[in-house]
């Protein structure tokens, strides 16, 4: 992220938060959730100290939809999962942009 800022200080950087792809595996749900939450919290702490950087959360998108949003490798998103991430990214950037005609 620092390298991108060196190259383009005006770049808006979106860091895509992690989700637990093993949340539906009973023995991996709680430890996986804890590790992912710690990772996302650490990333957020770093991003909060930088201008033009934001964390786009995905944990909640996948939490109850693993069967719908994961590919057959049970790890990476499928097309629908990537679509949900793209929608979330768009929402995050729309929230940062003043409404058209608002005078801001």
Buried (B, 14 or more C-beta within 10 A) or exposed (E): EEEEBEEEEEEEBBBEBBBBBBBBEEEBEEEBBEEBBEEBEEBBEEBEEEEBBBBBBBBEBBBEBBEEBBBEEEEEBEEEBEEBBEEBBEEBEEEEEEEEEEEE
